[in-house]
């Protein structure tokens, strides 16, 4: 029987197969890159809020401690959000007539809480406890970034599992003295390795990477 296809067809077939493999691999890499990008995780993107609250002004400018607004952070899984009454402690006297703060005043008058947009919103299948991290010497800025430099609040990190595991696998790299947990500008010194190992022993920190630690 006469040959139907030219011998070069074999070469084209091989190139097509190998090309398809590289195309599929490239698409998988692209999808993985997109999944880790700020476009998907919204890292670095300021969220719209009912009132444009500036952490930079309140924390860095006025020196307000994190715990004044997030009252439950040391004893609860959820750090808590300030009630309108807390806001009005100041704003009944300061900027009392500002149009920007009218939603706060309306909330106070009607006793209806403001509906803040969650910035760090973990999936429902993830269990995160603020209190245990605070007790173990993990600073606010480690997860939330330098909120004292944020005029509007955004998510600093991806919050993906691989990011969490970076700390869970080597807590000595991130732990700090408990007295510095709420200090935004605390910097690890050159002796962080030695300090970290000391605090890991002192605070009884263990490397916890079991699935059940966060997925319950």
N, C-alpha and C positions, 0 to 999 in steps of 0.2 A: 504494500500500500504506500502511495506517495506521502511524503511528510507534509502535514497540514500547516504546522506552525514553523516559523523560522527559528533556527537555533538561538537567536538572541532573545526569544521569548522567555527562555529559562532564566536568563540573567535579569530580565525585567520583573519576573515573578519573585525572584529572590529579593531584589531591591524593594519591591512593593511590600513583601512580608516584613523585612527588616524596618522599612520606613514606617509601617503601621505600628510596630512595637515601640519605636521612638516617639511617634505621635501620641500613642496612648500614655506612655510614661510621662511625656511632657504635659499632657492634660491633667494627669494625676498630680504632678508637681504644682501646676498652676492652681488647681483646686485647693491643695494644701496651703499654698501661699495666701490665697484669698481668705481661707478660713482663719488664718492667723493674722490677717491684716486689720488695721483700725476700721476699715470699711465694714467689716462684719462685727467686730467686737466693740466698735464705737469708742475705742481708747483714744484719748486726747480730744474728744468732741464734747464741747460744753452742751449741757442739756437745758432746754427751755423749762423755766419754773414759773409758778404763779407770781413770785416776787424774785427779782434778780439779786439773790443773797450773795454777798461777797465774803468768802472766807478770808481773803487777803486783808480786807478792811477790819473784820472783827477779830481775827486771830493775830495777825502781824501788827496791824495798826493799833487795835485797842487792847491786845494782850489777853483776850478771853480764852480760858482753858477749854479744851475739847469737852470736858465733863460737865461744863455748865449747861450745854445744850443736849449733849448725848449722855444723859444721866445714868442710863442702865448699862453702859459699856463695860463696867468692871464686874458686874454680877449677873449679866443676862446674855443670851445668845445674840439678841438684837440690841444694837447700841442705843436705839431710841431716837426719836425726833422731838425737838422742843415744842411744847404747847404754845399756843398763841399768847397765853398769859405770860410765858417766859419772855417772849418778844416785847410785849407791851410793858414789861417792867422798865425797859429803857425808853421805848418809843411812845409812851404816853407823855413823855417830857421832851425827848430828843427826836427831831424830825416828825413831830406830832401831826403836822399838817401836810406832809409830803404826799403828793398824788401817787408816787410810786408805792407807798406803803398802805394805800387804801384797802387792798385785799386783806392785809393784816388787821386793820381796824374793823373791817366788815366781819371777819371771822370772829373777832373778839365780841362784837355787838350781837351777833347771831348765834354764837356758841357752836358754829360749824367749823371743823378743822380745815386748814389749808390742805389741798391735795398736791403734795410735793411729788415730783417725778423721781423715781428711784434711779440713782446713778450707778450704784454697784448692785446689780440685780442678778443674783445667782439662780440657776435653774432649780426647780422644786426638788430634784433628786439629789441635790447637794446640801449637806448639813454643815453649817459654819457657825461656830460659837465664838463671839467676840471675847467673852470673859476669860476663857481658857488661854487665848492668845495673849491677852493683856497680862494675865497672871504669870505666864511663862516668859515675859520680857520681849514680846514682839511689838515694836513701835507702830503707832498709827501710820506714820509716813512710809513704813515698809510696804504696806499694801495700798494705801490711799495716795501716796506721793506727797509732795510738799503742798498740802492744802492751804498753808499760810501764804502761798504765792499765787493762788488761783482766784482771780476776780470773779469768775463763775466756775462752778464745780464740774469737773470732768473725771472720767475713769482713767487712771494713770497706766494701769497694766491690763493685760488681756484677761486675767482671771481664769485662764484655761488650766486644765488639770496639770499639764506639764510645768506650768509656772508655779503652782502650789507645791508640786513635788520637789522643786528645786530647793525649797526651804525645808520640807519635811525630811528630805534625804540628808541634809547637812545643816541642821539648825544652828550649829555653832557659828556659821557665817553671818547669821542675821540677828541673833539674840542680843539684847542690850540690857543694862541694869534696869530694874523695874522703876527706879526713880526717874528714868529718862524716856519711858514709854510715850509720854505725851509731849515730849520736847521735839518740836518739828525740825530744828536745825542741828540735832545731835549727829555727830559724825563718828564713824568707827575709826579708831586710831590704828597705827601700824601694828599694834599688838593685839588686833582683834582676834586672831587665831587663839592666842593664849587666853584672852578674856572670854571668848566664846566657849572654850572648853571648860573654863572655871564656872561660868554661869550655867552651862548645861548640867554640870554636876550639882551645883547649888540648888537649881530650880527643878531638879529631877526630870529633865527633858529627855525623852527617848525618840529615836527616829521612827516615826509611825507612817508606814506606807501601805498598810493593808487597805483594801477597797472599803471595808466596813467602817473605817475611821470617818470617812466623809459621805459615803453612800449607805444610808441606813433605811 
